[in-house]
Amino acid sequence: MKRSTKSRLTEKQIENFQGDTLFDKIARAVCRAGTLPGKELFEAWEMARRVRRKLRGGRVVDMAGGHGLLAHIMLLLDGTSTGAVVVDKNIPKNAYNLSESIINEWPNLKGRIQYVELSIEEFEIYSDDLVISVHACGSLTDKVIAGAVKVRARVAVLPCCHDIEISDTGGLEGWLDGSLAVDVVRAGNLRSKGYNVLTRIIPEDITPKNRIIMGYP
């Protein structure tokens, strides 16, 4: 199976995840739910692993979180987080199927994950939150970062769908690819706000939009 596959994972794909690792167990739960493409499973796992190595604890706020897989994995990787909120303007109807499938495997998650149907701007973030987002398209990533910075919360994003026409490239597109220039400026802006900045990448065979920006005050 290609890790970039956009085909939906179903019970037929469970045979690809027969190990005893945490990832295999999560993957089997995702397959049983039958709601997500393989690409989203691998993106969320690789993102969560890298973020949790550096940022632990706190309430997890999964912005533009869709089905909320990232939020679930973040709690599984660090039990010290009290809970997670999945924020999305339009929560997919089958998101709860995914959550139920994962909670059936890990009952300790029951009652710790909340879905909230709001825009990013409407949701109230607290300073001790850990704000995360995978592939919030275009300027949504900037809104996620801005919301976190406003209250001095920790933040980690995996940007995508860079809109070079409206995004700040800092004039760097003469040296850098336009989307890379946008992310360099984002990291620089975080640093200018008094944040410590960390940058990572996830494997390119999952997605070419693979740059993680993390920041903490």
ZAFI-342644 format. One record per residue: residue in one letter; x, y, z of N, C-alpha, C in turn. Coordinates in pm, whole numbers, plus 32768, in hexadecimal, padded with zeros to 4 digits. Atoms other than C-alpha are relative to their C-alpha. Layout:
residues N
+------+--------+---------+------+---------+----------+-------+--------+---------+------+
| code | n_east | n_north | n_up | ca_east | ca_north | ca_up | c_east | c_north | c_up |
+------+--------+---------+------+---------+----------+-------+--------+---------+------+
|    A |      X |       Y |    Z |       X |        Y |     Z |      X |       Y |    Z |
...
+------+--------+---------+------+---------+----------+-------+--------+---------+------+
***
This chain:
residues 217
+------+--------+---------+------+---------+----------+-------+--------+---------+------+
| code | n_east | n_north | n_up | ca_east | ca_north | ca_up | c_east | c_north | c_up |
+------+--------+---------+------+---------+----------+-------+--------+---------+------+
|    M |   8053 |    7F89 | 8000 |    8000 |     8000 |  8000 |   8058 |    807D | 8000 |
|    K |   7FBA |    7F80 | 7FFF |    8080 |     8158 |  7FA4 |   7FCA |    8056 | 8072 |
|    R |   802B |    7FB0 | 7F8E |    807B |     823F |  80D1 |   7FBA |    8080 | 7FD4 |
|    S |   8044 |    7F8A | 8033 |    7FFA |     8357 |  7FF3 |   7F76 |    7FE0 | 7FC8 |
|    T |   807D |    8029 | 803E |    7EC5 |     8292 |  7F8D |   7F8A |    8051 | 8032 |
|    K |   807A |    7FB8 | 7FDC |    7D80 |     8353 |  7F87 |   7F88 |    7FA3 | 8003 |
|    S |   806B |    8064 | 7FF6 |    7CB7 |     8210 |  7F85 |   7FD8 |    7FEE | 8092 |
|    R |   8033 |    800F | 7F79 |    7BDD |     81DE |  80B5 |   802A |    7F7A | 803B |
|    L |   7FDB |    807B | 7FBA |    7C57 |     80E2 |  81B3 |   7F81 |    7FBB | 8034 |
|    T |   8072 |    804E | 7FD2 |    7B5C |     7FCD |  81FD |   8034 |    7F81 | 8042 |
|    E |   7FD7 |    807C | 7FBF |    7B61 |     7E7E |  82AC |   8054 |    7FA7 | 7FA4 |
|    K |   7FAF |    804E | 805F |    7BFA |     7DEB |  816E |   8095 |    8020 | 800F |
|    Q |   7F74 |    7FD9 | 7FF2 |    7D3B |     7EAA |  81BB |   803C |    7FDD | 8088 |
|    I |   7FCC |    8023 | 7F7B |    7D5D |     7E2A |  8321 |   8079 |    7FA3 | 7FF5 |
|    E |   7F92 |    805F | 8010 |    7E44 |     7D1A |  82A0 |   8087 |    8045 | 7FEC |
|    N |   7F83 |    7FB6 | 8011 |    7F46 |     7E2A |  8257 |   803B |    8031 | 8085 |
|    F |   7FD7 |    7FCA | 7F7E |    7F5F |     7E81 |  83C9 |   7FF3 |    7F96 | 806D |
|    Q |   800D |    8072 | 7FA6 |    7F95 |     7D3D |  8486 |   8062 |    8001 | 8074 |
|    G |   7F9E |    7FFA | 7F94 |    80A7 |     7DAE |  8574 |   7FC2 |    8020 | 8087 |
|    D |   802D |    7FE2 | 7F78 |    808F |     7DEE |  86EA |   8022 |    808F | 802A |
|    T |   7FD9 |    7F77 | 7FDE |    8106 |     7F58 |  86D9 |   7F83 |    8056 | 8014 |
|    L |   806E |    7FA3 | 7FEF |    802E |     807D |  873F |   7FCA |    802D | 7F7A |
|    F |   802E |    7FD5 | 8084 |    8022 |     80EF |  85D6 |   7FA8 |    7F97 | 7FBF |
|    D |   8050 |    806B | 803D |    7FA2 |     7F9D |  855E |   7F75 |    7FF8 | 8040 |
|    K |   8081 |    8006 | 7FBA |    7E92 |     7F9E |  8667 |   7FA6 |    8074 | 7FD8 |
|    I |   804D |    7F8C | 802E |    7E27 |     80FD |  8606 |   7FCF |    7FEA | 7F72 |
|    A |   8023 |    8016 | 808C |    7E2B |     809F |  8496 |   7F8C |    7F9E | 7FF4 |
|    R |   806E |    8062 | 8006 |    7D49 |     7F72 |  84D5 |   7F7C |    8041 | 802B |
|    A |   8079 |    7FB9 | 7FD5 |    7C52 |     8051 |  858F |   7FCD |    805C | 7F92 |
|    V |   8026 |    7FAA | 806F |    7C55 |     8145 |  846C |   7FC0 |    7FAD | 7F90 |
|    C |   8037 |    8059 | 8067 |    7C18 |     8027 |  8378 |   7F73 |    7FD2 | 8024 |
|    R |   8085 |    802E | 7FD6 |    7AF2 |     7FA9 |  8444 |   7F98 |    806E | 7FF3 |
|    A |   805D |    7F8F | 800E |    7A58 |     8105 |  843E |   7FDA |    8019 | 7F70 |
|    G |   801B |    7FF0 | 808F |    7A75 |     8115 |  82C3 |   7FE1 |    808E | 7FD6 |
|    T |   8022 |    7F73 | 8019 |    7A78 |     8292 |  82BE |   806E |    8052 | 7FBE |
|    L |   7F8F |    7FAA | 8028 |    7BD3 |     830C |  825B |   8056 |    7FC2 | 7F93 |
|    P |   7F9C |    8032 | 805D |    7CCA |     82EE |  813B |   8083 |    7FE2 | 8049 |
|    G |   7F82 |    8027 | 7FC1 |    7E19 |     824F |  818B |   805D |    8076 | 8018 |
|    K |   7FA8 |    7F8C | 7FF4 |    7ED1 |     8397 |  8153 |   7FEA |    804A | 8084 |
|    E |   801E |    7FB6 | 7F85 |    7E20 |     843B |  827A |   802E |    7FB5 | 807C |
|    L |   7FCD |    8050 | 7F90 |    7E7D |     831C |  8361 |   8095 |    8019 | 8011 |
|    F |   7F6F |    7FF1 | 7FF7 |    7FEF |     8338 |  8310 |   8028 |    808F | 8021 |
|    E |   7FE3 |    7F74 | 7FE0 |    7FEF |     84B6 |  8319 |   7FED |    801B | 8096 |
|    A |   801E |    7FE4 | 7F74 |    7F4B |     84C3 |  846F |   8064 |    7FBB | 805D |
|    W |   7FA1 |    804A | 7FAC |    8031 |     83B8 |  8500 |   8089 |    8042 | 8000 |
|    E |   7F7B |    7FC5 | 8008 |    8173 |     8456 |  8482 |   8004 |    808B | 803E |
|    M |   8009 |    7F7B | 7FC2 |    8103 |     85B1 |  84ED |   7FFF |    7FF2 | 8098 |
|    A |   800F |    800F | 7F6F |    809B |     8541 |  864A |   8082 |    7FD1 | 8041 |
|    R |   7F83 |    8033 | 7FC8 |    81DF |     8482 |  8686 |   8066 |    8070 | 8013 |
|    R |   7F9A |    7F96 | 7FFB |    82B8 |     85AE |  8637 |   7FD9 |    806E | 8062 |
|    V |   802B |    7F98 | 7FA3 |    81E7 |     86A4 |  86FC |   800F |    7FD2 | 8090 |
|    R |   7FFD |    8030 | 7F77 |    81D1 |     85CA |  8831 |   808F |    7FED | 8036 |
|    R |   7F76 |    8007 | 7FD1 |    834A |     85A4 |  883E |   802C |    8084 | 8040 |
|    K |   7FD8 |    7F7B | 7FD1 |    835C |     8719 |  8888 |   7F98 |    8045 | 8057 |
|    L |   806D |    7FB9 | 7FBC |    8209 |     878B |  8909 |   7FA2 |    7F9C | 8040 |
|    R |   8051 |    8062 | 7FB8 |    8154 |     86C8 |  8A16 |   7F9E |    8046 | 805D |
|    G |   8062 |    7FCB | 7FA2 |    802B |     86F7 |  8AFC |   7FA4 |    8066 | 7FC2 |
|    G |   805D |    7F9A | 802D |    7F1B |     87FC |  8AE4 |   7F86 |    7FC7 | 7FB9 |
|    R |   8073 |    8026 | 8052 |    7DC7 |     87EF |  8A41 |   8028 |    8009 | 7F6D |
|    V |   7FE2 |    8000 | 808F |    7DEF |     8793 |  88D1 |   7F8B |    803E | 7FB6 |
|    V |   8067 |    7FC1 | 8053 |    7D30 |     8873 |  87E1 |   8024 |    7FE6 | 7F6E |
|    D |   7FE7 |    802A | 808B |    7D21 |     87D8 |  8685 |   7FAD |    8058 | 7FA4 |
|    M |   8045 |    7F9D | 8052 |    7CC7 |     88FB |  85A1 |   7FEE |    7FCD | 7F70 |
|    A |   8025 |    8034 | 8084 |    7C1A |     88B2 |  8454 |   8019 |    7F6A | 8000 |
|    G |   7FDA |    808A | 7FE2 |    7C2D |     8753 |  84DF |   7FB5 |    7F94 | 7FB7 |
|    G |   8049 |    8065 | 804C |    7B2C |     86A4 |  8405 |   7FD1 |    7F8D | 8056 |
|    H |   8028 |    8078 | 7FB7 |    7B03 |     8541 |  8482 |   8040 |    7FF5 | 808B |
|    G |   7FC4 |    7FFD | 7F7C |    7BE9 |     8586 |  85A9 |   8065 |    7F93 | 801F |
|    L |   7FA0 |    806A | 7FE8 |    7CE1 |     846C |  857A |   807C |    8034 | 8047 |
|    L |   7F87 |    7FC8 | 7FC2 |    7E07 |     854D |  85D6 |   7FEC |    8014 | 8096 |
|    A |   801C |    7FEA | 7F72 |    7D64 |     85AA |  8721 |   8006 |    7F7E | 804F |
|    H |   7FFE |    8083 | 7FBD |    7D31 |     843C |  877C |   8090 |    7FCD | 8012 |
|    I |   7F76 |    8033 | 7FF9 |    7E99 |     83E1 |  872A |   8052 |    8051 | 8064 |
|    M |   7FB6 |    7FAC | 7FA1 |    7F1F |     8508 |  87F1 |   7FE7 |    7FD4 | 8090 |
|    L |   801E |    802F | 7F78 |    7E6D |     8487 |  8929 |   803C |    7F76 | 8019 |
|    L |   7FC7 |    8085 | 7FEF |    7EE4 |     8324 |  88EE |   8097 |    8007 | 8016 |
|    L |   7F6E |    7FF2 | 7FF1 |    804E |     839B |  88D6 |   8028 |    8044 | 8082 |
|    D |   7FE0 |    7FBA | 7F83 |    803B |     846D |  8A12 |   7F84 |    8005 | 8059 |
|    G |   8072 |    8009 | 7FA7 |    7F48 |     8410 |  8B24 |   7FF5 |    8072 | 8063 |
|    T |   8007 |    7F90 | 7FA1 |    7F9A |     854B |  8BEA |   7FA5 |    806F | 7FCF |
|    S |   8060 |    7F9E | 8031 |    7EB8 |     861B |  8B09 |   7F75 |    7FDD | 8036 |
|    T |   8082 |    8019 | 7FC2 |    7D67 |     8643 |  8BB2 |   7F97 |    7FD6 | 7F9A |
|    G |   8063 |    801F | 8065 |    7CA4 |     8630 |  8A6F |   8020 |    8048 | 7F7F |
|    A |   7FEB |    7FC2 | 8083 |    7C7C |     86AB |  890B |   7F7C |    8035 | 7FCB |
|    V |   8074 |    7FC7 | 8044 |    7B8E |     8784 |  8844 |   801E |    8003 | 7F6B |
|    V |   7FF4 |    7FFB | 8091 |    7B5C |     8756 |  86CF |   7FA6 |    8071 | 7FCF |
|    V |   804A |    7F8B | 802D |    7AF6 |     88A3 |  8637 |   7FFB |    8002 | 7F68 |
|    D |   800F |    7FF9 | 8092 |    7A6B |     88B4 |  84D7 |   7F7B |    8043 | 7FE0 |
|    K |   807B |    7FBC | 8027 |    796A |     898B |  8428 |   7F96 |    7F9D | 7FD3 |
|    N |   805C |    8069 | 802C |    78D3 |     884F |  8397 |   8038 |    7F79 | 802B |
|    I |   7FD4 |    8083 | 7FD1 |    7909 |     8712 |  8462 |   7FC2 |    7F95 | 7FA6 |
|    P |   8038 |    806B | 8053 |    78E5 |     85E4 |  837A |   7FA1 |    7FA7 | 8052 |
|    K |   8064 |    804E | 7FB8 |    77B5 |     8514 |  83D7 |   8038 |    7F7C | 8033 |
|    N |   7FC9 |    8081 | 7FD6 |    7884 |     83D6 |  83EC |   807B |    800F | 805B |
|    A |   7F90 |    7FED | 7FA4 |    798A |     8473 |  84D0 |   7FEA |    7FB1 | 8081 |
|    Y |   801E |    8046 | 7F83 |    78DA |     83D6 |  85F8 |   8013 |    7F69 | 7FF1 |
|    N |   7FE3 |    808E | 8019 |    78FB |     827E |  8555 |   8094 |    7FE3 | 8019 |
|    L |   7F70 |    8010 | 7FEC |    7A73 |     82AD |  8553 |   8021 |    8007 | 8095 |
|    S |   7FE5 |    7FF1 | 7F72 |    7A79 |     8326 |  86BA |   7FD3 |    7F86 | 804E |
|    E |   8034 |    8076 | 7FBB |    79A3 |     8203 |  872F |   8059 |    7F87 | 7FEB |
|    S |   7FA9 |    8072 | 801E |    7A85 |     8108 |  8680 |   8081 |    8006 | 8051 |
|    I |   7F83 |    7FF0 | 7FB3 |    7BBB |     8196 |  872B |   7FE5 |    7FEF | 8096 |
|    I |   8020 |    8009 | 7F72 |    7B13 |     81B5 |  887F |   7FDF |    7F70 | 8028 |
|    N |   8019 |    808F | 7FE3 |    7AA1 |     804A |  8869 |   8082 |    7FB8 | 801E |
|    E |   7F7C |    803D | 7FEB |    7C13 |     7FF1 |  885D |   8043 |    803B | 807C |
|    W |   7FC5 |    7FBB | 7F8C |    7C79 |     80F0 |  8967 |   7F91 |    8044 | 8051 |
|    P |   8072 |    7FC9 | 7FB4 |    7B54 |     8121 |  8A59 |   8024 |    8077 | 8058 |
|    N |   7FD7 |    7F8F | 7FAB |    7C21 |     8218 |  8B29 |   7FF1 |    8086 | 7FB9 |
|    L |   8017 |    7F83 | 804A |    7BE3 |     8319 |  8A14 |   7F70 |    802F | 8009 |
|    K |   808E |    7FDD | 7FFC |    7A6D |     8316 |  8A52 |   7FEA |    807D | 8054 |
|    G |   801F |    7F83 | 7FBB |    79EF |     846F |  8AB2 |   806F |    8067 | 7FFC |
|    R |   7F8E |    7FA5 | 8001 |    7B40 |     8512 |  8A6D |   8011 |    8048 | 7F7B |
|    I |   7FF5 |    7FC0 | 8083 |    7B08 |     8579 |  8902 |   7F7A |    803C | 7FDA |
|    Q |   807A |    7FB5 | 801F |    7A0B |     867F |  889D |   800A |    8036 | 7F72 |
|    Y |   8009 |    7FC4 | 8084 |    799C |     86EB |  8743 |   7FB0 |    8082 | 8009 |
|    V |   8042 |    7F7D | 7FFA |    7941 |     885B |  871C |   7FF7 |    8038 | 7F73 |
|    E |   8014 |    7FCD | 8088 |    78AA |     88E2 |  85DA |   7FFF |    8099 | 8004 |
|    L |   7FEC |    7F70 | 8002 |    7933 |     8A44 |  85CD |   806F |    8022 | 7F9E |
|    S |   7F8E |    7FD3 | 804E |    7A19 |     8B12 |  84F6 |   8078 |    8010 | 805C |
|    I |   7F85 |    7FF2 | 7FB3 |    7B82 |     8B32 |  8565 |   7FFE |    8081 | 8053 |
|    E |   8000 |    7F80 | 7FBB |    7B4C |     8C9F |  85C3 |   7FA2 |    8003 | 8077 |
|    E |   8065 |    7FFD | 7F95 |    7A20 |     8C55 |  86A1 |   8028 |    7FB0 | 807C |
|    F |   7FE0 |    8058 | 7F8F |    7AC0 |     8B4B |  877D |   8061 |    8044 | 8060 |
|    E |   7FAB |    7FC0 | 7F9B |    7B5A |     8BC4 |  88C3 |   8075 |    7FA4 | 8027 |
|    I |   7F85 |    8048 | 7FDF |    7CC2 |     8B54 |  88F8 |   8035 |    8035 | 8084 |
|    Y |   7FC3 |    7FD7 | 7F81 |    7D6F |     8B5A |  8A4C |   8098 |    7FF4 | 7FF7 |
|    S |   7F6F |    7FF7 | 8008 |    7EDC |     8B9D |  8A92 |   8046 |    7F7A | 8017 |
|    D |   7FBF |    8081 | 7FE6 |    7F23 |     8A3A |  8B0C |   7FD7 |    7F95 | 7F9C |
|    D |   8026 |    805D | 806A |    7E8B |     8999 |  89D4 |   8077 |    7FDF | 7FA6 |
|    L |   7FA5 |    8024 | 806D |    7F52 |     88E5 |  88C9 |   7FAC |    7FFF | 7F81 |
|    V |   8050 |    7FEE | 807A |    7EC2 |     895C |  877D |   8047 |    7FBD | 7F8C |
|    I |   7FC3 |    804C | 806D |    7EFF |     8875 |  8657 |   7FA5 |    8004 | 7F85 |
|    S |   8050 |    8007 | 807A |    7E90 |     885C |  84EF |   8051 |    7FBC | 7F92 |
|    V |   7FC4 |    8042 | 8074 |    7EDD |     8776 |  83CC |   7FB9 |    8030 | 7F82 |
|    H |   8031 |    7FD7 | 8082 |    7EAF |     880D |  8274 |   7F83 |    8058 | 8006 |
|    A |   8062 |    7F93 | 8007 |    7DD7 |     8939 |  82CB |   8022 |    8050 | 7F84 |
|    C |   7FDF |    7FCF | 8086 |    7DC2 |     89B9 |  8168 |   801C |    8097 | 7FFD |
|    G |   7FE0 |    7F75 | 801B |    7E68 |     8AFE |  8105 |   8006 |    8056 | 807B |
|    S |   7FFC |    7F9E | 7F94 |    7E21 |     8C22 |  81EC |   7FC6 |    7FCA | 8082 |
|    L |   8031 |    803B | 7F83 |    7D73 |     8B3D |  82E9 |   8073 |    7FE3 | 805F |
|    T |   7F8A |    8018 | 7FAD |    7ECD |     8AE0 |  8364 |   8029 |    807F | 804A |
|    D |   7FDC |    7F81 | 7FC0 |    7F15 |     8C4F |  83A9 |   7F9D |    8024 | 806F |
|    K |   8065 |    7FE6 | 7F9A |    7DCF |     8C6B |  846A |   8016 |    7FA8 | 807B |
|    V |   7FE1 |    805B | 7F90 |    7E2E |     8B3C |  853E |   8074 |    803A | 8051 |
|    I |   7F8B |    7FC8 | 7FBC |    7F80 |     8BD6 |  858D |   7FDB |    807F | 804B |
|    A |   8025 |    7F81 | 7FC2 |    7EEA |     8D2C |  85D5 |   7FAD |    7FEB | 807E |
|    G |   8053 |    801C | 7F8C |    7DE9 |     8C99 |  86C3 |   8052 |    7FD0 | 8077 |
|    A |   7FA9 |    8032 | 7F96 |    7EF6 |     8BE5 |  8788 |   8057 |    8070 | 8039 |
|    V |   7FA6 |    7F94 | 7FD6 |    7FE1 |     8D10 |  8792 |   7FB6 |    8067 | 8055 |
|    K |   804F |    7F9B | 7FB9 |    7ECB |     8DF5 |  880F |   7FFB |    7FE5 | 8096 |
|    V |   8009 |    8022 | 7F71 |    7EBB |     8D36 |  895A |   8081 |    7FC0 | 8032 |
|    R |   7F7D |    8038 | 7FDC |    8026 |     8CBD |  895B |   7FF9 |    7F69 | 8015 |
|    A |   800A |    8092 | 7FFA |    7FC6 |     8B50 |  8926 |   8068 |    7FC0 | 7FA6 |
|    R |   7FA6 |    804C | 8058 |    80A8 |     8A49 |  8890 |   7FB6 |    7FDA | 7F80 |
|    V |   8040 |    8018 | 8081 |    806A |     89FD |  8723 |   8057 |    7FA6 | 7FA9 |
|    A |   7FB9 |    8053 | 8062 |    80C7 |     88FC |  861A |   7FA6 |    7FEE | 7F87 |
|    V |   804F |    8008 | 807B |    8053 |     8903 |  84B0 |   804E |    7FB7 | 7F93 |
|    L |   7FCA |    803D | 807B |    808A |     883C |  8371 |   7FB6 |    8044 | 7F8D |
|    P |   804A |    7FB1 | 8063 |    802E |     893D |  8265 |   7FF0 |    7FB9 | 7F7A |
|    C |   8011 |    8031 | 8089 |    7FA8 |     88F3 |  810A |   7FBA |    806A | 7FAC |
|    C |   804B |    7FAB | 805D |    7F0B |     8996 |  7FD9 |   8026 |    8093 | 800D |
|    H |   7FD0 |    7F76 | 7FF3 |    7FE4 |     8ACD |  7FF1 |   7FCB |    8058 | 7F8E |
|    D |   8031 |    7FA1 | 8063 |    7F44 |     8BF4 |  7F3F |   8066 |    8070 | 7FF3 |
|    I |   7F91 |    7FA3 | 800E |    806F |     8CB6 |  7EC2 |   7FD0 |    808D | 7FE0 |
|    E |   8034 |    7F7D | 8026 |    7F94 |     8DD0 |  7E41 |   7FDD |    8055 | 8079 |
|    I |   802D |    7FB1 | 7F8D |    7F17 |     8E34 |  7F99 |   8057 |    7FEA | 807C |
|    S |   7FAD |    801D | 7F8A |    8017 |     8D9D |  8089 |   8080 |    8053 | 7FFC |
|    D |   7F84 |    7FB2 | 7FF3 |    814A |     8E55 |  8107 |   8078 |    7FA6 | 7FE1 |
|    T |   7F88 |    804B | 8025 |    8282 |     8DD1 |  805A |   807F |    8046 | 802F |
|    G |   7F8C |    7FB6 | 7FD1 |    8367 |     8ED7 |  80F0 |   8060 |    8028 | 7F93 |
|    G |   7FA7 |    7FE0 | 8070 |    83F2 |     8F19 |  7F95 |   8068 |    7F94 | 7FE5 |
|    L |   7F9B |    806A | 800B |    84AC |     8DCE |  7FAC |   7FEC |    7FA4 | 7F88 |
|    E |   801C |    805C | 806E |    8410 |     8D2B |  7E7A |   8067 |    8009 | 7F90 |
|    G |   7F91 |    7FFA | 805F |    853D |     8D9D |  7DB0 |   806B |    7F98 | 801E |
|    W |   7FA0 |    8066 | 7FD6 |    860C |     8CA2 |  7E75 |   7FBF |    7F79 | 801A |
|    L |   8041 |    8079 | 7FD2 |    850F |     8BA8 |  7EF4 |   7F80 |    7FE4 | 7FB1 |
|    D |   8084 |    8024 | 8031 |    83E5 |     8AEA |  7E70 |   7F99 |    8051 | 804F |
|    G |   8061 |    7FA8 | 7FC2 |    82B3 |     8BC0 |  7EB9 |   7FC3 |    7FCB | 8081 |
|    S |   803F |    8038 | 7F88 |    820F |     8AD3 |  7FB0 |   8064 |    7FF5 | 8073 |
|    L |   7F98 |    8004 | 7F99 |    8359 |     8AA6 |  806B |   8017 |    808C | 8039 |
|    A |   7FEE |    7F77 | 7FD2 |    8381 |     8C1F |  807B |   7F92 |    8026 | 8063 |
|    V |   8070 |    7FE3 | 7FA6 |    8227 |     8C3A |  811B |   8018 |    7FC2 | 8089 |
|    D |   7FEB |    8045 | 7F80 |    8281 |     8B3B |  8226 |   8079 |    8039 | 804C |
|    V |   7F8E |    7FBE | 7FBF |    83D3 |     8BE1 |  826A |   7FD2 |    8080 | 8044 |
|    V |   8034 |    7F84 | 7FC5 |    831D |     8D2A |  82A5 |   7FAA |    7FE0 | 8079 |
|    R |   8054 |    8026 | 7F8D |    8222 |     8C7B |  8389 |   8057 |    7FE0 | 807A |
|    A |   7FA6 |    8023 | 7F92 |    833D |     8BEC |  845A |   8044 |    807E | 8037 |
|    G |   7FC0 |    7F83 | 7FD5 |    83EA |     8D41 |  8463 |   7FA2 |    8058 | 804F |
|    N |   8063 |    7FB0 | 7FB9 |    82AB |     8DEF |  84CE |   7FE7 |    7FC9 | 808D |
|    L |   800F |    803D | 7F7C |    827E |     8CF7 |  85EA |   8073 |    8026 | 805C |
|    R |   7F89 |    7FDD | 7FB2 |    83E0 |     8D3A |  865E |   7FFB |    8093 | 802B |
|    S |   8007 |    7F71 | 7FE0 |    83A5 |     8EB1 |  8650 |   7F99 |    801D | 806D |
|    K |   8065 |    7FF2 | 7F97 |    827C |     8E80 |  873B |   8030 |    7FC8 | 8086 |
|    G |   7FC9 |    8033 | 7F84 |    8363 |     8DF2 |  8844 |   7FEF |    7F6A | 8012 |
|    Y |   800F |    8091 | 7FFC |    8331 |     8C83 |  87EC |   8083 |    7FBA | 7FE0 |
|    N |   7F98 |    805C | 802B |    8434 |     8B72 |  87E2 |   7FC6 |    7FAE | 7F8D |
|    V |   8033 |    8041 | 8079 |    840F |     8AD4 |  868A |   804E |    7F80 | 7FE3 |
|    L |   7FC6 |    807F | 8029 |    844D |     896C |  8623 |   7FC6 |    7FDA | 7F79 |
|    T |   8030 |    802B | 8082 |    8434 |     88E7 |  84C1 |   8023 |    7F6D | 7FEA |
|    R |   7FED |    808E | 801D |    840E |     877E |  8455 |   7FBD |    7FE1 | 7F7A |
|    I |   8047 |    802F | 8077 |    839E |     86BA |  8323 |   7FCE |    7F73 | 8019 |
|    I |   802D |    808B | 8002 |    82D0 |     8580 |  82F7 |   8029 |    7FC5 | 7F79 |
|    P |   7FD0 |    803C | 807D |    832A |     8485 |  81E4 |   7FB7 |    8033 | 7F83 |
|    E |   8039 |    7FC7 | 807B |    82F6 |     850F |  8086 |   7FAD |    7F9C | 7FB2 |
|    D |   8051 |    8062 | 8048 |    8264 |     83C7 |  800B |   7F6F |    7FFF | 8032 |
|    I |   808A |    7FF0 | 7FD0 |    812E |     841C |  80DB |   7FC2 |    807A | 7FBF |
|    T |   802F |    7F84 | 803D |    810A |     8581 |  8060 |   8077 |    805C | 7FE6 |
|    P |   7F96 |    7F9D | 8018 |    81EB |     8688 |  7FBD |   7FEE |    807B | 8058 |
|    K |   801A |    7F92 | 7FA2 |    8148 |     8785 |  80A8 |   8020 |    7FCC | 808C |
|    N |   7FD4 |    8050 | 7F8D |    8214 |     86F7 |  81C4 |   804D |    804E | 806B |
|    R |   7FB4 |    7FB0 | 7FA0 |    829E |     881A |  8290 |   7FAF |    801E | 807E |
|    I |   803F |    7FE2 | 7F7F |    8244 |     8834 |  8401 |   8041 |    807D | 803C |
|    I |   7FD1 |    7F8C | 7FB6 |    8262 |     8981 |  84B5 |   7FC9 |    7FF4 | 808E |
|    M |   8028 |    8004 | 7F74 |    825B |     8971 |  8633 |   8033 |    807C | 8047 |
|    G |   7FD3 |    7F8E | 7FB3 |    826D |     8A8F |  8727 |   7FC9 |    7FFD | 808D |
|    Y |   802C |    7FF3 | 7F76 |    825C |     8ACB |  889C |   803D |    807D | 803C |
|    P |   7FCD |    7F83 | 7FC9 |    8282 |     8C0D |  8966 |   807C |    7FEB | 8056 |
+------+--------+---------+------+---------+----------+-------+--------+---------+------+
***
